[in-house]
């Protein structure tokens, strides 16, 4: 399983993902689900991937190939981020179809979902969630975040905290707490947690962090959040019968 | 959809449930999913129900009938809470089977899940989750809570706070916050929120609260929790690049 989240705030974009993949409980491995792509100074993309690992790897591979070979299609030439998201959706559907029948027979699914975010020069930054069917939706000021994978455990904190006026750093902390909560409640989500920041018009993904539980910053966030929650809980008003 | 949770602490048991049922988005109604049953001074049960409303209503109806008619089976005669849970599981499977074929043809499911908790004189109090298949599991000191229905949004706070040493009131507050978080993230979960307390060896369910968003206590908990979370969030350590 996987959990990825992207947040769009006025200052820019934040991307976060876990790194655990598993085929059953006895084949657990670590793969980054966050891919940075782009043309320096002109266009920057971050792609988050969830679902069948063979599908997502092939989609990423095809995207990179199209960029390297200067194909007229693909991320290097998309006029709008929306076109880029549709292109990823088309690739994903194509890749899924190639193996769908064989996978179905072994009781598996080729499905994959993606979040594509970034900026193309002259346009505003944006984020898109790309469904397994290839279609996509973007965020809105009322719903400034998108999730894929195991989304439910980490949603309440996003619903309470995230708004477009949040600073880029605060959005990053919120994504980190959302991932941490998910990881505590579901063992199929695991470290390292990757966190990437994109500041509007910077055309570079920086900083990009890979946080293990032993990383001093991550450990301090975990401790502080845990203590803060316990403090908030202790301060809740008493029942009248207490 | 439904969300119910039961927590077992050293002082006793806490039960909590939402009250929204829906068949599609245009047929939403309010039903209590919490049922108290028992024999005064001798045995006390609380049953929480999720799933197909026709199934859960019929199961509750049959349980009550067996109690009233003094049947040798049923909650009035179970020697152990475990037997009572198995009895509920058997009833549930029977009821589901009656309508399974017809429901399948209309694309619906007769499935229902339950949490049964309480105490039979001379035995310790306990809680059981009864699956749609009729089998059941109990809680443990390491996992002192059970959930049914839409369980994921409300799980992280339980994982962080609940332990057997929690006071009954604190366990109730934790269940309330867990329900509130779920309700914010999923519109199929709705008020009033019901909250029931069972103190070990009391053989009565008291107090039992029905909390609407306008209820002063619930409103004060919501406000306090929201502020406490935001305070905890603001105190998180800064990134080194800030």
Interface residues (C-beta under 8 A of the other chain):
Chain A: X152 X153 X154 X155 X156 X157 X159 X160 X161 X169 X170 X172 X173 X174 X177 X181 X182 X184 X185 X207 X217 X220 X221 X224 X225 X226 X227 X228 X229 X230 X231 X232 X233 X235 X236 X237 X238 X239 X240 X241 X242
Chain B: X152 X153 X154 X155 X156 X157 X159 X160 X161 X169 X170 X172 X173 X174 X177 X181 X182 X184 X185 X207 X217 X220 X221 X224 X225 X226 X227 X228 X229 X230 X231 X232 X233 X235 X236 X237 X238 X239 X240 X241 X242
